[in-house]
């Protein structure tokens, strides 16, 4: 696929890195030549220097025969202008825009074909905010990801010494919770992935990915580690876009304090938030953390725009007694360095938000994609079309599927999506070996390596006879 990406920042670079590895022809546009040069040194792609809103620049980037435009510059106006230009001048089939302002959400018709011609919009800051909110609701989890409109959840937890299943085989899960059904999709021991079978032993410190109906997920998690007390008190370092969105979304449920170093920004936040306390100061100041009772905090969230500050403040908060700490870290090398050491959770905004975009890039009918382990692995929800004559999977048992090694079928969601306002009565089926796949099933897959994506896409494609 020929893809033009506008913006070589954190989001654009992550999108390029993810898509170029899947045999796509990528062109990246930015005004910053040194940044583009560094990206081209790492990846096999074309670069174009210029203002992404200008028709001449888009033409130089190959927009005339591109199949996809991904406009993820820092400017909403540039992204919207580029989408409209691509639609009008080049008839580009699919146009994706990053929109940081929540204002556009109030007027969705502005994005339709008659106006800015945006086929899909995403706001990385809001996606990261929603992701963190889930982690606040599930204090035991390293990741909480949803599929099938929230019917199914995939959670990652670190197995804890003393947990009911730790030191025991995976097959014991069914005996411990006979009334529920769940699937352990993968285990990571250090950086080594393990596709478990019934005899696989779970060890203390393993990162375990569990898939279950969302209503059952808390009980499944309790088999791997002790139940944590609910989150009540939160201290946030950084009052930027994500810090403000998070406080706005949760200030009615939690006790929240925000530390912001910029005095003007702190005053603006204080006026905008009803029930959150905004403090002016430096989150790496141990005296400030001590005075605000860091040892009583259920979680410390380092959400500034500076990786080094986030790492230092999170390490300091943990040392001073915060129960859990989370740091927003853009540089992948930093995240790999500190995750599971003294920092409980290190998250990459670009990797979290990229899943929403990938669902619109994948071949076939892909309903949801989540990037896992900072881009190394992936979970995806595919819709199966066709019949037994045109599909390689319909009418077959799971244990007879010819899937690549490293791919696990975790669950099946069966039944039509409900109309708005109606109860969702779709069936969640945990994928055991004898389950048979039917047409229009939603199949949730776990891939231990994202390099397996093209093989999976080809395997699930419908044959020409179906058309």
Secondary structure, DSSP 8 states (H G I E B T S, - for coil): -EEEEE--SHHHHHHHHHHHTTT-EEEEEES-HHHHHHHHHHSS-EEEES-TTSHHHHHHTTGGG-SEEEE--S-HHHHHHHHHHHHHHH--SEEEEE---GGGGG-GGGGSTTTT--SEEE-HHHHHHHHHHHHHH-TTEEEEEEEGGGTEEEEEEE--TT-TTTTSBTTHHHHHTTTS-EEEEEEEETTEEE---TT-B--TT-EEEEEEEGGGHHHHHTTTS-------EEEEE--SHHHHHHHHHHTTTSEEEEEES-HHHHHHHHHH-SSEEEEES-TT-HHHHHHTTGGG-SEEEE-SS-HHHHHHHHHHHHHTT-S-EEEE--SHHHHHHHBTTTBSEEE-HHHHHHHHHHTTTSSS-EEEEEEEGGGTEEEEEEE--S-TTT-SSTT-BGGG----TTEEEEEEEES----TTS----EEEE--TT-B--TT-EEEEEESSGGGHHHHHHHH---GGG-
